[in-house]
Amino acid sequence: MTDDEIRTILETIHTIATVGYSTSFEKPAYYVPEYLATQGYRVIPVNPTVSEINGEKSYPDLRAIPEKVEVVQIFRRAEDVPPIVEQAIQIGARVVWMQEGIVNADAARTAEAAGLKVVMDKCMMKLHRRLIGTQ
C-alpha cells in the first residue's frame, strides 16, 4: 500500500476497533491506540479479559461492538489473525490493519477478496505521525 493510500485511509476514517488492546502502559498495544484517540479517532477496545480500558467499554470480540467500525486494528499474533479478519468482514469494516510485526498473507488475501483494504506490518501511530502529523 502506498503512502497516498494510507494517508487517504487515515484522513477518512473515524472509528477504530483495536483487537488486543492492552492495559500495560509500556506496550504498543496500549500506547498506539491511546495516541490515536488523542488525534480525534474513536478507538474501541476489543479485549475479552477486561471490561474497560481508560474509561472505554471493552468488548469480547468485534461482533459485540454495537456501532459501525471502519478499521480493525490488530495487535495479536499472526496465527490469531484469520478469525479476526472473518469477524471484520462480518461487521462490514473497510480496513484491516495488522500492526508492525504482524504478517498473515492468507488472512490478507481473505480480507482483500471480501473488498477490505489491508495494511500489514505497519504501525498506525508511526504512519499517522509521518503522513498527517500530530494535532
N, CA, C and O of each residue as an XYZ file, in Angstrom:
540
protein
N       0.840     -1.175      0.000
C       0.000      0.000      0.000
C       0.893      1.249      0.000
O       1.881      1.309      0.731
N       0.545      2.226     -0.808
C       1.364      3.431     -0.924
C       1.063      4.411      0.208
O       0.049      4.300      0.896
N       1.972      5.374      0.382
C       1.740      6.423      1.375
C       0.442      7.177      1.090
O      -0.292      7.511      2.020
N       0.152      7.445     -0.171
C      -1.079      8.162     -0.518
C      -2.320      7.361     -0.132
O      -3.292      7.924      0.372
N      -2.288      6.055     -0.368
C      -3.428      5.212      0.010
C      -3.605      5.180      1.528
O      -4.729      5.244      2.027
N      -2.507      5.081      2.252
C      -2.575      5.059      3.712
C      -3.036      6.419      4.235
O      -3.850      6.482      5.155
N      -2.526      7.501      3.662
C      -2.965      8.842      4.065
C      -4.476      8.989      3.871
O      -5.161      9.537      4.734
N      -4.990      8.506      2.751
C      -6.429      8.580      2.491
C      -7.207      7.825      3.562
O      -8.223      8.317      4.053
N      -6.738      6.636      3.927
C      -7.402      5.889      4.997
C      -7.408      6.714      6.282
O      -8.455      6.896      6.904
N      -6.241      7.208      6.673
C      -6.126      7.945      7.937
C      -6.954      9.230      7.946
O      -7.431      9.656      8.998
N      -7.123      9.838      6.788
C      -7.896     11.093      6.713
C      -9.399     10.875      6.626
O     -10.168     11.802      6.878
N      -9.833      9.667      6.273
C     -11.269      9.463      6.045
C     -11.951      8.572      7.081
O     -13.179      8.481      7.102
N     -11.176      7.919      7.933
C     -11.793      7.046      8.929
C     -11.997      7.791     10.248
O     -11.340      8.792     10.533
N     -12.934      7.265     11.040
C     -13.209      7.875     12.341
C     -13.211      6.858     13.472
O     -12.875      7.194     14.608
N     -13.592      5.604     13.170
C     -13.765      4.606     14.221
C     -12.845      3.417     14.007
O     -12.846      2.789     12.949
N     -12.051      3.119     15.046
C     -11.069      2.038     15.009
C     -11.370      1.075     16.149
O     -11.430      1.485     17.308
N     -11.560     -0.195     15.831
C     -11.650     -1.230     16.861
C     -10.266     -1.834     17.009
O      -9.689     -2.308     16.030
N      -9.726     -1.823     18.217
C      -8.380     -2.329     18.454
C      -8.460     -3.689     19.133
O      -8.786     -3.789     20.316
N      -8.158     -4.733     18.370
C      -8.187     -6.100     18.884
C      -6.840     -6.388     19.541
O      -5.788     -6.309     18.908
N      -6.906     -6.723     20.831
C      -5.679     -6.952     21.590
C      -5.204     -5.718     22.329
O      -4.055     -5.654     22.766
N      -6.091     -4.731     22.472
C      -5.792     -3.507     23.231
C      -5.315     -3.937     24.615
O      -5.993     -4.709     25.293
N      -4.169     -3.450     25.030
C      -3.558     -3.858     26.290
C      -3.814     -2.835     27.392
O      -4.091     -1.667     27.121
N      -3.718     -3.287     28.621
C      -3.790     -2.387     29.768
C      -2.399     -2.041     30.290
O      -2.274     -1.288     31.255
N      -1.351     -2.579     29.666
C       0.034     -2.322     30.076
C       0.573     -1.104     29.337
O       0.730     -1.125     28.117
N       0.854     -0.051     30.085
C       1.275      1.237     29.516
C       2.477      1.142     28.588
O       2.580      1.910     27.632
N       3.390      0.205     28.858
C       4.630      0.144     28.091
C       4.497     -0.589     26.762
O       5.429     -0.586     25.958
N       3.357     -1.212     26.525
C       3.186     -1.994     25.295
C       2.604     -1.145     24.162
O       1.752     -0.288     24.400
N       3.066     -1.386     22.926
C       2.473     -0.689     21.781
C       0.952     -0.883     21.704
O       0.236      0.006     21.241
N       0.464     -2.034     22.153
C      -0.977     -2.307     22.114
C      -1.748     -1.421     23.093
O      -2.979     -1.436     23.102
N      -1.045     -0.663     23.903
C      -1.672      0.351     24.761
C      -1.425      1.751     24.194
O      -2.369      2.502     23.950
N      -0.159      2.092     23.987
C       0.126      3.483     23.648
C      -0.198      3.869     22.204
O      -0.416      5.049     21.929
N      -0.234      2.920     21.284
C      -0.638      3.258     19.915
C      -2.116      3.651     19.861
O      -2.433      4.716     19.332
N      -3.041      2.824     20.394
C      -4.445      3.263     20.379
C      -4.680      4.530     21.200
O      -5.527      5.350     20.846
N      -3.939      4.693     22.291
C      -4.087      5.918     23.088
C      -3.680      7.146     22.272
O      -4.360      8.172     22.306
N      -2.574      7.038     21.541
C      -2.159      8.128     20.662
C      -3.260      8.443     19.655
O      -3.613      9.606     19.460
N      -3.803      7.406     19.018
C      -4.840      7.624     18.000
C      -6.061      8.312     18.597
O      -6.683      9.151     17.944
N      -6.407      7.965     19.831
C      -7.539      8.621     20.500
C      -7.249     10.109     20.700
O      -8.154     10.936     20.582
N      -6.003     10.455     21.001
C      -5.667     11.878     21.178
C      -5.703     12.641     19.867
O      -5.744     13.871     19.857
N      -5.689     11.901     18.751
C      -5.718     12.533     17.429
C      -7.129     12.633     16.867
O      -7.320     12.996     15.706
N      -8.116     12.308     17.700
C      -9.502     12.503     17.304
C     -10.243     11.282     16.815
O     -11.419     11.375     16.464
N      -9.578     10.131     16.783
C     -10.254      8.913     16.360
C     -11.049      8.328     17.526
O     -10.663      8.477     18.686
N     -12.146      7.673     17.217
C     -12.894      6.893     18.200
C     -12.234      5.530     18.227
O     -12.263      4.810     17.229
N     -11.639      5.163     19.355
C     -10.927      3.904     19.482
C     -11.686      3.002     20.454
O     -11.901      3.358     21.613
N     -12.083      1.844     19.969
C     -12.884      0.909     20.753
C     -12.016     -0.291     21.144
O     -11.502     -0.988     20.269
N     -11.849     -0.538     22.442
C     -11.063     -1.694     22.872
C     -11.778     -3.016     22.613
O     -12.979     -3.146     22.851
N     -11.025     -3.989     22.125
C     -11.513     -5.360     21.985
C     -10.516     -6.238     22.737
O      -9.423     -6.536     22.254
N     -10.934     -6.640     23.935
C     -10.107     -7.456     24.809
C     -11.046     -8.179     25.767
O     -11.625     -7.549     26.652
N     -11.207     -9.483     25.605
C     -12.171    -10.218     26.426
C     -11.773    -10.370     27.888
O     -12.574    -10.850     28.689
N     -10.554     -9.974     28.258
C     -10.092    -10.181     29.633
C     -10.377     -9.000     30.553
O     -10.171     -9.102     31.763
N     -10.848     -7.878     30.002
C     -11.150     -6.700     30.829
C     -12.480     -6.099     30.400
O     -12.904     -6.265     29.256
N     -13.138     -5.399     31.321
C     -14.437     -4.800     30.993
C     -14.296     -3.388     30.434
O     -15.172     -2.908     29.713
N     -13.184     -2.721     30.772
C     -12.947     -1.389     30.207
C     -11.470     -1.052     30.241
O     -10.708     -1.583     31.049
N     -11.085     -0.158     29.346
C      -9.715      0.347     29.293
C      -9.815      1.860     29.177
O     -10.408      2.382     28.233
N      -9.233      2.554     30.139
C      -9.243      4.028     30.166
C     -10.641      4.620     30.003
O     -10.835      5.596     29.278
N     -11.595      4.024     30.677
C     -12.950      4.555     30.647
C     -13.779      4.142     29.449
O     -14.954      4.498     29.361
N     -13.191      3.395     28.521
C     -13.923      2.906     27.344
C     -14.302      1.449     27.571
O     -13.466      0.639     27.972
N     -15.568      1.117     27.314
C     -16.016     -0.268     27.427
C     -15.203     -1.134     26.481
O     -14.984     -0.771     25.326
N     -14.760     -2.275     26.977
C     -14.022     -3.227     26.164
C     -14.967     -4.361     25.774
O     -15.754     -4.837     26.592
N     -14.880     -4.779     24.535
C     -15.761     -5.815     24.007
C     -14.993     -7.119     23.844
O     -13.784     -7.099     23.612
N     -15.689     -8.266     23.964
C     -15.002     -9.557     23.855
C     -14.576     -9.902     22.429
O     -13.612    -10.640     22.226
N     -15.299     -9.363     21.441
C     -14.948     -9.594     20.037
C     -15.594     -8.498     19.184
O     -16.362     -7.680     19.689
N     -15.281     -8.494     17.911
C     -15.773     -7.441     17.013
C     -17.291     -7.465     16.867
O     -17.920     -6.412     16.765
N     -17.881     -8.657     16.857
C     -19.337     -8.765     16.669
C     -20.124     -8.148     17.815
O     -21.290     -7.798     17.637
N     -19.518     -8.009     18.978
C     -20.212     -7.457     20.144
C     -20.273     -5.927     20.129
O     -21.013     -5.339     20.917
N     -19.517     -5.278     19.258
C     -19.485     -3.811     19.208
C     -20.788     -3.313     18.584
O     -21.136     -3.719     17.475
N     -21.520     -2.426     19.295
C     -22.832     -2.000     18.808
C     -22.812     -0.856     17.807
O     -23.873     -0.389     17.394
N     -21.650     -0.399     17.410
C     -21.573      0.704     16.451
C     -20.732      0.306     15.246
O     -20.041     -0.713     15.257
N     -20.807      1.126     14.218
C     -20.078      0.875     12.973
C     -18.570      1.044     13.205
O     -18.127      2.027     13.799
N     -17.808      0.086     12.733
C     -16.343      0.107     12.828
C     -15.792      0.210     11.419
O     -16.183     -0.555     10.536
N     -14.887      1.152     11.207
C     -14.283      1.317      9.883
C     -12.964      0.555      9.744
O     -12.692     -0.059      8.712
N     -12.157      0.605     10.799
C     -10.848     -0.055     10.763
C     -10.752     -1.037     11.922
O     -11.106     -0.719     13.057
N     -10.269     -2.229     11.615
C      -9.951     -3.211     12.641
C      -8.434     -3.249     12.740
O      -7.741     -3.740     11.849
N      -7.943     -2.718     13.849
C      -6.505     -2.672     14.120
C      -6.172     -3.907     14.962
O      -6.821     -4.168     15.975
N      -5.153     -4.664     14.533
C      -4.872     -5.943     15.174
C      -3.515     -5.942     15.864
O      -2.478     -5.692     15.251
N      -3.559     -6.230     17.165
C      -2.375     -6.444     17.993
C      -2.440     -7.872     18.540
O      -2.570     -8.071     19.748
N      -2.353     -8.844     17.668
C      -2.379    -10.256     18.056
C      -1.339    -10.992     17.224
O      -0.879    -10.484     16.202
N      -0.973    -12.185     17.664
C      -0.010    -12.985     16.906
C      -0.572    -13.279     15.517
O      -1.787    -13.343     15.331
N       0.306    -13.453     14.562
C      -0.095    -13.686     13.172
C      -1.049    -14.877     13.038
O      -1.983    -14.839     12.236
N      -0.817    -15.913     13.807
C      -1.679    -17.094     13.694
C      -3.088    -16.856     14.241
O      -4.002    -17.631     13.957
N      -3.267    -15.793     15.019
C      -4.588    -15.446     15.563
C      -5.392    -14.534     14.634
O      -6.550    -14.234     14.923
N      -4.807    -14.094     13.540
C      -5.432    -13.097     12.671
C      -6.627    -13.611     11.849
O      -7.607    -12.879     11.719
N      -6.595    -14.827     11.292
C      -7.705    -15.233     10.411
C      -9.111    -15.092     10.999
O      -9.979    -14.554     10.312
N      -9.389    -15.543     12.233
C     -10.757    -15.353     12.739
C     -11.112    -13.879     12.962
O     -12.282    -13.502     12.890
N     -10.116    -13.063     13.230
C     -10.365    -11.621     13.399
C     -10.761    -11.025     12.049
O     -11.676    -10.206     11.972
N     -10.081    -11.433     11.003
C     -10.418    -10.972      9.653
C     -11.829    -11.416      9.289
O     -12.589    -10.639      8.709
N     -12.188    -12.640      9.617
C     -13.549    -13.124      9.333
C     -14.584    -12.246     10.027
O     -15.599    -11.894      9.427
N     -14.338    -11.891     11.282
C     -15.254    -11.004     12.001
C     -15.275     -9.607     11.394
O     -16.329     -8.975     11.321
N     -14.115     -9.123     10.958
C     -14.054     -7.798     10.322
C     -14.931     -7.780      9.078
O     -15.626     -6.799      8.814
N     -14.896     -8.861      8.321
C     -15.751     -8.979      7.133
C     -17.221     -8.993      7.549
O     -18.046     -8.296      6.958
N     -17.542     -9.788      8.567
C     -18.930     -9.917      9.032
C     -19.523     -8.586      9.496
O     -20.706     -8.324      9.279
N     -18.704     -7.747     10.134
C     -19.238     -6.473     10.662
C     -19.184     -5.341      9.641
O     -19.641     -4.234      9.925
N     -18.636     -5.603      8.468
C     -18.612     -4.589      7.420
C     -17.518     -3.548      7.565
O     -17.678     -2.413      7.116
N     -16.405     -3.923      8.191
C     -15.267     -2.992      8.298
C     -14.728     -2.700      6.897
O     -14.914     -3.486      5.968
N     -14.055     -1.552      6.766
C     -13.464     -1.167      5.484
C     -11.995     -1.536      5.371
O     -11.480     -1.755      4.275
N     -11.317     -1.603      6.531
C      -9.869     -1.798      6.543
C      -9.489     -2.772      7.658
O     -10.039     -2.723      8.759
N      -8.539     -3.656      7.352
C      -7.882     -4.474      8.368
C      -6.447     -3.979      8.445
O      -5.743     -3.923      7.437
N      -6.017     -3.619      9.654
C      -4.678     -3.065      9.844
C      -3.920     -3.952     10.822
O      -4.191     -3.936     12.022
N      -2.955     -4.736     10.296
C      -2.103     -5.571     11.140
C      -0.896     -4.733     11.535
O      -0.143     -4.267     10.681
N      -0.725     -4.551     12.825
C       0.330     -3.682     13.331
C       1.723     -4.229     13.002
O       1.875     -5.356     12.531
N       2.698     -3.420     13.260
C       4.095     -3.747     12.999
C       4.443     -5.118     13.577
O       4.145     -5.407     14.736
N       5.076     -5.956     12.759
C       5.480     -7.279     13.200
C       4.432     -8.355     12.977
O       4.689     -9.530     13.239
N       3.259     -7.975     12.500
C       2.185     -8.946     12.279
C       1.974     -9.120     10.782
O       1.616     -8.179     10.075
N       2.205    -10.346     10.313
C       2.073    -10.664      8.895
C       1.309    -11.974      8.762
O       1.710    -12.998      9.314
N       0.206    -11.930      8.024
C      -0.532    -13.145      7.691
C      -1.095    -12.955      6.283
O      -2.164    -12.374      6.095
N      -0.354    -13.457      5.308
C      -0.715    -13.260      3.900
C      -2.042    -13.908      3.550
O      -2.815    -13.345      2.775
N      -2.321    -15.079      4.103
C      -3.599    -15.744      3.814
C      -4.773    -14.906      4.310
O      -5.761    -14.733      3.597
N      -4.664    -14.390      5.528
C      -5.726    -13.544      6.077
C      -5.869    -12.264      5.257
O      -6.981    -11.782      5.043
N      -4.752    -11.719      4.801
C      -4.794    -10.510      3.969
C      -5.534    -10.792      2.665
O      -6.355     -9.982      2.235
N      -5.257    -11.924      2.037
C      -5.950    -12.288      0.798
C      -7.454    -12.463      1.042
O      -8.269    -12.050      0.216
N      -7.816    -13.067      2.158
C      -9.225    -13.250      2.505
C      -9.915    -11.901      2.640
O     -11.010    -11.701      2.114
N      -9.270    -10.972      3.347
C      -9.842     -9.636      3.536
C      -9.982     -8.908      2.205
O     -11.026     -8.321      1.923
N      -8.937     -8.945      1.391
C      -8.976     -8.263      0.095
C     -10.038     -8.860     -0.820
O     -10.714     -8.131     -1.545
N     -10.187    -10.180     -0.789
C     -11.205    -10.840     -1.617
C     -12.611    -10.403     -1.216
O     -13.530    -10.417     -2.034
N     -12.769    -10.014      0.050
C     -14.070     -9.539      0.548
C     -14.239     -8.032      0.353
O     -15.262     -7.466      0.738
N     -13.230     -7.377     -0.247
C     -13.338     -5.953     -0.534
C     -12.733     -5.025      0.502
O     -12.874     -3.807      0.395
N     -12.063     -5.579      1.504
C     -11.429     -4.736      2.516
C     -10.030     -4.345      2.068
O      -9.362     -5.095      1.357
N      -9.597     -3.174      2.485
C      -8.208     -2.775      2.282
C      -7.398     -3.391      3.412
O      -7.903     -3.584      4.518
N      -6.149     -3.694      3.128
C      -5.292     -4.335      4.125
C      -3.984     -3.574      4.246
O      -3.314     -3.292      3.252
N      -3.634     -3.247      5.478
C      -2.317     -2.710      5.805
C      -1.688     -3.755      6.721
O      -2.295     -4.180      7.704
N      -0.465     -4.164      6.386
C       0.156     -5.259      7.133
C       1.574     -4.873      7.531
O       2.325     -4.296      6.745
N       1.925     -5.209      8.784
C       3.284     -4.998      9.288
C       3.665     -3.514      9.299
O       4.800     -3.147      8.994
N       2.687     -2.668      9.657
C       2.922     -1.218      9.718
C       2.294     -0.660     10.994
O       1.207     -1.078     11.394
N       2.979      0.275     11.620
C       2.466      0.912     12.829
C       1.582      2.103     12.449
O       2.031      3.032     11.779
N       0.333      2.063     12.881
C      -0.609      3.136     12.558
C      -0.157      4.464     13.169
O      -0.318      5.512     12.545
N       0.399      4.434     14.365
C       0.860      5.659     15.012
C       2.029      6.274     14.237
O       2.027      7.475     13.966
N       3.012      5.471     13.885
C       4.178      5.981     13.151
C       3.756      6.574     11.811
O       4.225      7.644     11.424
N       2.869      5.875     11.106
C       2.431      6.385      9.801
C       1.570      7.631      9.962
O       1.654      8.545      9.141
N       0.757      7.686     10.988
C      -0.041      8.888     11.227
C       0.872     10.073     11.480
O       0.685     11.138     10.893
N       1.856      9.898     12.346
C       2.793     10.992     12.640
C       3.514     11.459     11.379
O       3.679     12.660     11.166
N       3.941     10.516     10.546
C       4.710     10.864      9.357
C       3.844     11.468      8.257
O       4.258     12.423      7.600
N       2.643     10.919      8.047
C       1.824     11.336      6.909
C       0.820     12.444      7.247
O       0.458     13.231      6.372
N       0.374     12.515      8.485
C      -0.641     13.506      8.888
C      -0.041     14.517      9.850
O      -0.262     15.720      9.709
N       0.718     14.033     10.827
C       1.278     14.903     11.855
C       0.385     14.928     13.077
O      -0.827     14.739     12.981
N       0.995     15.163     14.225
C       0.222     15.187     15.475
C      -0.561     16.485     15.585
O      -0.142     17.537     15.104
N      -1.698     16.373     16.227
C      -2.579     17.542     16.390
C      -2.713     17.894     17.845
O      -3.412     18.847     18.188
